[in-house]
Amino acid sequence: MPKMIVSIDGVVIKEVQLTKDRTTLGRRPYNDIVIDNLAISGEHAVLQLSGSEVYLEDLNSTNGTYVNGKAAKKQMLRNGDSVEVGKYKIKFISDAVDDPSPKTAPAGLNDDAPNVPQAAIKVLSGAAAGRQVPLTKAVTTIGKPGIAVAAITRQQRGFVIHVEGAGNPSLNGRPFGSEPVPLKNGDLIELAGTQMQFVET
């Protein structure tokens, strides 16, 4: 099944499998791939599935859509193509054969890496207080889509967090910037009014 791997500054923040005939990408929360960034138009681009082929079409976005560095209006994607919207890079992976082996996993995200610490997010407030979310996947997303979402990426040397959305999300009382931030044991995260703690287990 073809998929899109979204990253910023080399950090993977989400993976989206293309299961529908039409997959939309944009800043508005009703898109299939939501990128909450002012450089992205509300309805930026659409991916159309036709048999085993995937076509990317720019929806007259303000800042344009680029494939492998070249402006694209409508074109067929090939395995490994890099789609660029704003500062975001989206890698297109076409699995002609649905192979569960991790050959296409981005470098540094191998779950079997022996030196990656085990960690979890502990919820400190709200309805889910006391709950722990183990960080076992390559990318774990927490929060409320459309309000504020944090993507925690597992890397060989530890974990980094990237936050998108409103509600003044903060790390240890300081507001998040647009760049991914490395996490340390005991870090306090506030997201959409809920307090959480990053703990190494």
Protein Blocks (a to p, Z undefined) as FASTA:
>chain_A
ZZddddeehiafbdcddfbfbdcddfbfkbmbdcddfkbcfblbdcddehjaccdddehi
akopaeehiacfbdcddehiacdehjbccdddddfbacfbfklgcehiafklmklccddd
ddfedjkgoiacddfbfbdcedjehiaccdddddfkbccdddedehiiaeehiacdfbdc
dddehiacdeehiacddddZZ
